[in-house]
Amino acid sequence: MSENRTEVAIGGIVLAMAIGFVVYAGQVAGLTIGTADSYPLTASFRSAEGIGLGTDVRLAGVKIGTVTALDLNPETFRADATVTIKKGIDIPDDSAITVASEGLLGGSFIEIVPGGSPFNFEEGAEIEDTQSAISLVSLMMKFVSGGADQ
């Protein structure tokens, strides 16, 4: 009978550790159950290469939100992204949004470059000033070919 109790206790400990790991991984990844503490903004990119759901949105290098939706617009053939920004962080309505890279081997993230307008984006507004991802392969091809367009 003591073997069953030991097995049940060890099983409970393993289960508790697994639940703790899932909660920790969700916090590290920036996943939240509710979005009551954030507001959405949209943007349309020519190329969203390297961006996916859960990708960080940063301002001055600090994470302020995440990408919550990424779809292809069949009419414009552009990538429509929805990002959520933490409430309390007001973004000027002349700000730009870019797809940035952490370096040659690093991942991509969304960076917001703040403008100087005294007015801020409303909830659900579209950021129109966008800059898409820069393809490292195309840059290398331009370098190898001497920058000539052929």
HURA-V71502 format. One record per run of one state. SS is the DSSP state (alpha for helix, beta for strand, coil for the rest). FROM is the first residue (numbers start at 1). LEN is the number of residues. Records with the same first field share a line. If there is no record, write none. Layout:
SS = FROM-LEN + FROM-LEN
This chain:
coil = 1-1 + 30-8 + 46-10 + 60-2 + 74-4 + 87-5 + 93-3 + 102-6 + 114-6 + 121-5 + 128-1 + 132-4 + 145-6
alpha = 2-28 + 136-9
beta = 38-8 + 56-4 + 62-12 + 78-9 + 92-1 + 96-6 + 108-6 + 120-1 + 126-2 + 129-3
